[in-house]
Amino acid sequence: MTGIAVTPLVRSPAQRTDFKRLMLFFALVYVVEGIGQSDGLISQPLNYYLKQVYQWTPLQITAFLTVLNLPWFLKPLYGIVSDFVPLFGSRRKSYLLLANVLAAVAYFGLAGAAAPNSLLVLLLLAVYGMAIASTIAGALVVENGRRFQASSAFVNQQWLWFEIAAIGVSFAGGLLVQTLSPLGAVHAAAFIAALPPLAVIAAMFFLVEEDKSRISAAGLRQSLRGLVTALRLRRLWVLALFLFFYYFSPGIDTPLYFYMTDHLKFSQVFIGGLNSIGALGWIAAAGVYGLFFRDLQPKTLLTATIFAGVVATLAFLFMRDPVTAVLAHFVYGAASMMTAVATLGLAADLCPEHSEGFVYAALLAVTNIASAAADNVGSYLYEHAFRGELAPLVLVAAGFTAVNFALVPFLKLGKEHPEAASLLRK
């Protein structure tokens, strides 16, 4: 499903084969990421374990999980190392191999841990592997997106399959919590999450072609020129600032989990299923996007995504029972899809040559930092300011999202980003 993309530049049978291999590879990488991230299969079992066994509050759990954002904040570092320093004759594949080995080993170790400190250290190592792999995959998206003129096709492919994986892990996480002991559910989730990275290791040898690279003075100068060019581009700084404000809105995810568990008395299986409903909303929005939104100018598109985000957040005000919960999560997932494709497709297209790993990772790191800050603010407000009431938090979150209407003009998309406009139109 790649309807939002520009027409790929695939003129020969060999190019078509390469393009299809890359699409398959990006699908696989993000299936693995959907399973292996800290908010993937391990998320619900870990939340339930800390809540039931250690009686942790929403704020304590959010603070605990915030540490797991550190590897994502460092994505620009992995990107710049990959841009500048080839490893074993490769700028991308060797790093991808090591990252997936780290994730697999850490998850296998986590399958035997119990104390929160041990869980945190091992999960942190696994997330480092996921973050490095994601950074390298992002660099491959930018490089091959330029090569095939299909950046948005690759971005959509990644996130589409990430959400497909989310459907499976949401049901699986709830089922593990419902059928096993709290610690048993954590161990089972960790063991399952350790297996998919091994598939990426095997697949990249068959699906990804990369020119041999060696450390040389000429190569270092070329990478340095690309980095300096990126740092001097005003439009990238403006985009980074916009992304921070775009993704900073008091988070409702952890408070929502507590509210559904304690107030609405939803079962853990149903809560896991609601996450899958959100993923279905994402997938449905991808199809609608391709039919109705692909010809929009970037400014109009971003304005539409902000409006959708406000409406989707406000939908949680009407969540009273299973039916309204399903509707709210579906709408929220659809709005999230529009946000991701509009912003990340734009970011991928604006990365200068020879600094793809660093620039794309840096822009994504901005969104991760903003999201992590937002989650902590949301949990603090829910616990201390609103005393466990969800409605005031929803109103505040929707208000923060609406502020972004005023920020869109500062991007000057119609004048400064003609190439972005061509990317977001078919």
C-alpha positions in Angstrom: 0.0 0.0 0.0 1.9 3.0 -1.3 -0.7 5.3 -2.7 0.7 8.5 -1.2 4.0 8.3 -3.0 5.3 10.1 -6.1 5.7 7.9 -9.1 8.9 5.9 -8.4 11.7 6.2 -10.9 12.0 2.6 -11.9 12.7 2.4 -15.7 14.3 -1.0 -16.1 13.4 -4.5 -14.9 16.5 -4.4 -12.6 15.4 -1.2 -11.0 11.9 -2.6 -10.5 13.4 -5.6 -8.8 15.6 -3.4 -6.6 12.6 -1.2 -5.7 10.5 -4.2 -4.7 13.3 -5.6 -2.6 13.6 -2.3 -0.7 9.9 -2.1 -0.2 10.0 -5.6 1.3 13.0 -4.8 3.4 11.5 -1.6 4.8 8.3 -3.5 5.6 10.3 -6.1 7.5 12.4 -3.6 9.4 9.4 -1.8 10.7 7.5 -5.0 11.6 10.5 -5.8 13.7 10.5 -2.3 15.2 6.8 -2.5 15.9 7.4 -5.7 17.9 10.7 -4.8 19.5 10.3 -1.2 20.7 9.7 -0.5 24.3 6.1 0.5 23.4 5.7 -2.7 21.4 5.0 -6.2 22.6 6.7 -5.6 26.0 4.7 -2.5 26.8 1.4 -3.7 28.2 3.0 -6.7 30.2 5.6 -4.3 31.6 3.1 -1.7 32.6 0.9 -4.3 34.2 3.8 -5.9 36.1 5.0 -2.6 37.6 1.4 -1.5 38.5 0.3 -4.8 40.0 3.5 -6.1 41.6 5.2 -2.9 42.7 2.1 -0.7 42.9 3.7 2.1 40.9 1.7 5.2 39.9 1.3 6.6 36.4 4.0 9.2 37.1 6.4 6.5 38.4 5.9 4.3 35.3 6.2 7.2 32.9 9.5 8.3 34.6 10.8 4.7 34.4 9.9 4.5 30.7 11.4 7.9 30.0 14.8 6.5 30.5 14.1 4.3 27.5 13.8 7.4 25.3 17.6 8.1 25.7 18.6 5.9 22.9 16.2 7.7 20.6 17.6 11.1 21.6 21.0 9.9 20.5 19.9 9.0 16.9 21.9 11.9 15.4 25.1 10.4 16.9 24.5 7.0 15.3 23.7 8.8 12.0 26.8 10.9 11.9 29.0 7.9 12.8 27.4 5.9 10.0 27.8 8.8 7.6 31.5 9.3 8.4 32.9 5.9 9.4 32.3 2.9 7.2 32.5 -0.4 9.2 33.8 -3.5 7.5 33.5 -1.9 4.1 29.9 -0.7 4.7 28.2 2.5 5.9 24.8 0.9 6.6 24.6 -2.9 6.6 27.4 -3.6 9.1 25.8 -1.2 11.6 22.4 -2.7 11.0 23.8 -6.2 11.6 25.3 -5.2 15.0 22.2 -3.3 16.1 19.9 -6.2 15.6 22.3 -8.6 17.3 22.3 -6.3 20.3 18.5 -6.1 20.4 18.2 -9.9 20.2 20.7 -10.6 22.9 19.3 -8.0 25.3 15.7 -9.4 24.9 16.9 -13.0 25.4 18.5 -11.7 28.7 15.4 -9.8 29.7 13.4 -13.0 29.4 15.1 -14.2 32.6 15.1 -10.9 34.6 12.7 -9.8 37.4 13.9 -6.8 39.4 13.0 -3.4 37.9 16.6 -2.3 37.7 17.6 -5.4 35.7 14.6 -5.0 33.5 15.5 -1.4 32.8 19.1 -2.1 32.0 18.3 -5.0 29.6 15.4 -3.2 28.0 17.6 -0.1 27.6 20.2 -2.2 25.7 17.4 -3.7 23.5 16.1 -0.2 22.7 19.6 1.0 21.8 19.6 -1.8 19.2 16.2 -0.8 17.9 17.2 2.9 17.8 20.4 2.3 15.9 18.6 0.0 13.5 15.9 2.6 13.0 18.5 5.3 12.3 20.3 3.2 9.7 17.0 2.3 8.1 16.1 6.0 8.0 19.4 6.7 6.1 18.6 4.0 3.6 15.1 5.5 3.2 16.6 8.9 2.3 19.4 7.6 0.0 17.1 5.3 -1.9 14.2 7.7 -1.8 16.4 10.1 -3.7 17.6 7.4 -6.1 14.0 6.3 -7.0 12.2 9.6 -6.4 10.0 7.8 -3.9 10.8 9.0 -0.4 7.1 9.1 0.6 6.6 5.6 -0.7 9.3 4.3 1.6 8.1 6.3 4.5 4.5 5.1 4.0 5.7 1.5 3.6 7.6 1.7 6.9 4.8 3.1 9.0 2.1 1.1 7.4 3.8 -2.2 8.4 4.7 -0.7 11.8 1.0 -0.3 12.4 0.2 -3.8 11.1 2.7 -5.1 13.6 1.1 -3.0 16.3 -2.2 -4.8 15.6 -0.7 -8.1 16.4 1.4 -7.1 19.4 -1.5 -5.2 21.0 -3.7 -8.3 21.0 -0.7 -10.5 21.9 0.3 -8.2 24.8 -3.2 -8.2 26.3 -3.5 -12.0 25.9 -0.2 -12.5 27.7 -1.3 -10.3 30.6 -4.7 -12.0 30.7 -3.3 -15.6 30.7 0.0 -15.5 32.5 1.4 -14.1 35.7 2.6 -10.5 35.6 6.2 -11.6 35.5 5.5 -14.5 33.2 3.9 -12.2 30.7 7.0 -9.9 30.7 9.3 -12.9 30.2 7.1 -14.3 27.3 7.0 -11.0 25.6 10.7 -10.5 25.9 11.5 -14.0 24.4 9.1 -13.4 21.5 10.6 -9.9 20.8 14.1 -11.4 20.6 13.3 -13.4 17.5 12.4 -10.9 14.8 15.7 -9.0 14.8 17.3 -12.3 13.6 15.0 -12.1 10.5 16.4 -8.7 9.6 19.9 -9.9 9.8 19.1 -12.7 7.4 17.1 -10.6 5.0 19.4 -7.6 4.6 22.0 -9.8 2.8 19.4 -10.6 0.1 17.3 -7.4 -0.1 19.8 -4.5 0.3 22.6 -3.6 -2.0 25.2 -1.2 -0.9 28.5 0.1 -2.5 31.6 -0.8 -0.7 33.0 2.1 1.4 36.3 2.6 3.1 37.6 5.2 5.4 39.5 7.8 3.3 40.4 11.5 3.5 38.3 12.1 0.4 35.3 10.3 1.9 35.6 12.2 5.2 35.8 15.5 3.4 32.7 14.7 1.4 30.8 13.7 4.5 32.0 16.9 6.3 30.8 19.1 3.4 27.4 17.4 3.6 27.2 18.0 7.3 28.2 21.7 7.0 25.7 22.2 4.2 23.0 20.7 6.4 23.8 22.9 9.4 23.7 26.0 7.3 20.3 25.3 5.8 17.8 27.7 7.5 14.9 25.6 6.3 16.1 22.6 8.3 16.3 24.7 11.5 12.8 26.0 10.9 11.5 22.5 10.3 13.2 21.2 13.5 11.6 24.0 15.6 8.2 23.3 14.0 8.5 19.5 14.7 9.3 20.2 18.3 6.1 22.2 18.9 4.2 19.9 16.6 4.9 16.9 18.8 4.9 18.6 22.1 1.4 18.2 23.6 0.7 16.9 27.1 0.6 13.1 26.6 -2.5 11.1 27.3 -1.2 7.6 26.6 -0.2 6.4 30.2 -3.0 8.3 31.9 -5.4 6.8 29.4 -4.2 3.3 30.3 -4.8 3.9 34.0 -8.2 5.5 33.3 -9.4 2.6 31.2 -8.1 0.1 33.8 -9.2 1.8 37.0 -12.3 3.8 36.0 -13.8 2.1 33.0 -12.7 -1.4 34.2 -11.8 -2.6 30.7 -10.0 -6.0 30.6 -6.4 -6.1 29.6 -7.2 -8.0 26.5 -9.7 -5.3 25.5 -7.2 -2.6 26.2 -4.7 -4.4 24.0 -7.3 -4.7 21.3 -7.9 -0.9 21.4 -4.3 -0.3 20.5 -5.0 -2.5 17.4 -8.1 -0.5 16.6 -5.8 2.6 16.6 -3.5 0.8 14.2 -6.5 0.0 11.9 -7.4 3.7 11.9 -3.8 4.4 10.8 -4.1 1.8 7.9 -7.5 3.1 6.9 -6.2 6.7 6.8 -3.3 5.6 4.6 -5.8 4.5 2.0 -7.9 7.7 2.3 -4.8 9.8 2.1 -3.9 8.3 -1.2 -7.3 9.0 -2.6 -8.0 12.5 -1.2 -5.0 14.2 0.3 -2.0 13.4 -2.0 -2.5 16.5 -4.1 -2.7 18.9 -1.3 0.0 21.6 -0.9 2.2 21.0 2.1 0.8 24.0 4.0 -2.7 22.8 3.5 -1.8 19.3 4.4 -0.1 20.3 7.7 -3.1 22.4 8.6 -5.4 19.5 7.9 -3.3 17.2 10.1 -3.4 19.7 13.0 -7.2 19.9 12.7 -7.4 16.1 12.6 -5.2 15.9 15.7 -7.4 18.3 17.7 -10.6 16.4 16.8 -9.0 13.0 17.5 -7.8 14.1 21.0 -11.2 15.6 21.8 -12.8 12.3 20.9 -11.6 10.8 24.2 -14.0 13.2 26.0 -16.8 11.0 24.8 -15.3 7.6 25.8 -17.7 6.0 28.2 -18.0 2.3 27.1 -16.4 -0.2 24.8 -18.1 1.2 21.7 -17.1 4.8 22.3 -13.6 3.6 23.2 -13.3 1.8 19.9 -14.4 4.9 17.9 -12.0 7.2 19.8 -9.0 5.0 19.3 -9.8 4.5 15.6 -10.0 8.3 15.0 -6.9 8.9 17.0 -4.9 6.3 15.0 -6.1 7.9 11.7 -5.0 11.3 12.8 -1.6 9.9 13.9 -1.1 8.5 10.4 -1.6 11.9 8.8 0.8 13.5 11.2 3.6 11.0 10.6 3.4 11.0 6.8 3.1 14.7 6.5 6.0 15.5 8.8 8.4 12.6 8.2 7.9 12.6 4.4 8.8 16.3 4.4 11.8 15.7 6.7 13.2 12.9 4.4 12.9 15.0 1.3 14.9 17.9 2.8 18.0 15.9 3.9 21.1 17.1 2.0 23.3 14.5 0.2 26.1 12.8 2.2 24.5 13.7 5.6 21.4 11.6 5.3 22.0 9.5 8.4 22.6 12.5 10.7 20.0 14.9 9.4 17.1 12.5 9.2 18.0 11.1 12.6 18.3 14.6 14.1 14.9 15.6 12.9 13.4 12.4 14.3 15.2 12.9 17.6 13.5 16.3 17.9 10.1 14.5 17.7 11.2 11.9 20.2 12.4 14.6 22.7 9.2 16.5 22.3 7.0 13.4 22.7 8.9 12.2 25.8 8.6 15.6 27.5 4.9 15.6 26.6 4.3 12.2 28.1 5.8 13.3 31.5 3.9 16.5 31.5 0.7 14.7 30.8 1.2 12.1 33.5 2.1 14.8 36.0 -1.0 16.8 35.2 -3.2 13.7 35.4 -1.9 12.6 38.7 -1.3 15.9 40.6 -3.3 18.7 38.9 -6.4 16.8 37.7 -6.5 14.1 40.4 -7.1 11.2 38.1 -9.6 12.9 35.8 -9.0 12.4 32.1 -11.3 15.1 30.7 -9.2 18.2 31.8 -6.0 16.5 30.4 -7.7 15.9 27.1 -8.8 19.5 26.8 -5.3 20.8 27.6 -3.7 18.3 25.1 -6.2 19.4 22.4 -5.4 23.1 23.1 -1.7 22.6 22.8 -2.2 20.8 19.5 -4.3 23.7 18.2 -1.5 26.2 18.9 0.3 24.6 15.9 -2.1 26.4 13.5 -0.2 29.6 14.3 3.2 27.9 13.5 2.6 26.6 10.0 3.1 30.0 8.3 6.7 30.2 9.7 7.6 27.2 7.5 6.9 29.2 4.4 6.4 26.0 2.5 5.1 27.6 -0.6 8.3 29.5 -1.2 11.1 27.7 0.6 10.2 24.0 0.0 9.1 23.5 -3.6 10.8 20.1 -3.5 8.8 19.1 -0.5 5.6 20.1 -2.3 6.5 17.8 -5.2 7.2 15.0 -2.8 3.8 15.3 -1.1 1.9 15.4 -4.4 1.7 12.4 -6.8 
